[in-house]
Amino acid sequence: MADLRRCIGSTRFGIATHEAPAEDFPAQPSQKDGLGRMCKTHWNQYAAGLARDAKARKAADGGTASEESPTESETVPAPEPIRTRGMRGSKAVVPEAGSQGDAG
Ligand SMILES: [Zn+2]
């Protein structure tokens, strides 16, 4: 007797929800019941879709397709400058949080 389990699918990648036997789901310890929320087939499709998206985003970002960039500057929220009451003549100079690599 196989328990039917709902595969949540993904509207983002055009994967419809459906029911499948629990044995079709990959083990996922982080889930409450220890099973993934998508069946193996769709999970693979989903993962592949995510990878494709990431690649596309990277390509749109820099144009290069190199995968080794340990110091990738993601969108890091810059800390807001602290406003002190009463101006003290000179403006506070905030160091730019941009890329300071040499031009090449
Ligand atoms: Zn599925």
Residues whose N, C-alpha, C, O or C-beta is under 5 A from the ligand:
A	BS01	ZN	C7 M38 C39 H42
